[in-house]
Amino acid sequence: QVQLVESGGGSVQAGASLRLSCAASGRTFSASNIGWFRQAPGKEREFVAGINWGLKTDYADSVKARFTVSRDNGKNMVYLQMNSLRPEDTAVYYCAATKPWASTYDYWGQGTQVTVSS
């Protein structure tokens, strides 16, 4: 199965920036859709941003214009650039991947904690 490892989380103050990275295994990485999700304590996991194999991006309304998702197929890496962070962004962030040319997220990383203080 595809292995995903997130990194780049941490504790920052409101208004700061963080870049999350996700290292992916697999020879078919370029054909997979990649998504970022987050889950805060007591809340359901929610979609944050995604980028498909054709480089089309999608964002949740709560992060649009502040977050940017990108991918580097040559390095098997995906990124989530987070700017103007707010306390409401505090959550465990997960990257996820689909099987080649599929739409269902079947592979998930362990997650990385992002904490934003006011």
N, C-alpha and C positions, 0 to 999 in steps of 0.2 A: 504494500500500500504506500501511498504518498506520505512522506513525513514533512511536517511543517513545524518550524521553531521560530517563535516570536522573540524579539528583543527590542530594547530602546525605551521601555517604560521607566517610570520614576515618579518622584514627588516634586511638583513645581508650584509656583504661585500663579494666580490668575493673570492672564495676559501673556504668559510665556508660551514657548513653542517646544514641541517634541516631534521627533521623527521615529516612528515605529518601523521595524524591519521584520520581514518574514522570509526565512530561508527555506526553500522547498527542494525536495528531491524529486526524481522522476525524469525520464527522458521525454515525456509528453507534456511538460509544463507549459509550453507555449500554446497548447491547444485547450488549456483549462481556464475556466472562469475563476477569478479570485475575489473573495469578499472579506471585508472586515466587519466584525460584530463586536458588541460590548454588552456587558451585564453588570449592573450595579446591585448592591445588596438589596434584597427585597423586591427586585424588579425582574421582569422577563428579559431574556436576551433580545437585543434589537439589532437590526441591520444598520450599519454606519455608512459604508461605501463599498463599491465594487468596480471591477474592471474586467471586461471579457477578453476573449482571445483576439478580438478585432480592435481592442483598445478603446472601446466605448465605456464610459464611466457613468456611475450613478451614485447619488448621495442622498442620505436622509435630510429632510428639511432642517433639522436641528444643527447640522454641521456644514451645510452647503455654504460656500464662499469662505469657509475657515479651514476646511480639510481638503487635502488633495491626495488621491490615490494614484499610484503609478507602478510600473513593473519593468524589470530588466530581464528579458528572456534569456539573454546570453549568460547571465549570472544566476539564473533561477531565483530571483529575488523579487519581492513585492514590498512596497513602501506605503506608509500613511503619514503624510506630513500634516501635523496638527498645529495650527496657529491660533492665537487669541484664545487660549484655553480658558474654560470656565469651570467653576466647581461642579456644575451639572455634568461635565464630561468625565468625572471620576467614575471609574469602572475597571473591570478586567477586560482587556481587549484581546480578541481572538482573530486569527486569520483562518480562512477556510478555502478549500479548493474543490472544484468539480472534477469529474472524470472528463476525458477529452470530449469537447463539443457538447457536453451535457449541461443541464441547468440546475441540478440538485447538488447541494454542497455535501459531499460524502466524507471529506477529510478535514480534520480540525487540528489546530495546534493546542498547546497547553495553556496559552494565554500569558499576558504580561500586564502587570498592574500599573494603572495611571491614576495618580492622585493629584488633584488640583485644589489648592487652598486659597481662600479669599484673603 
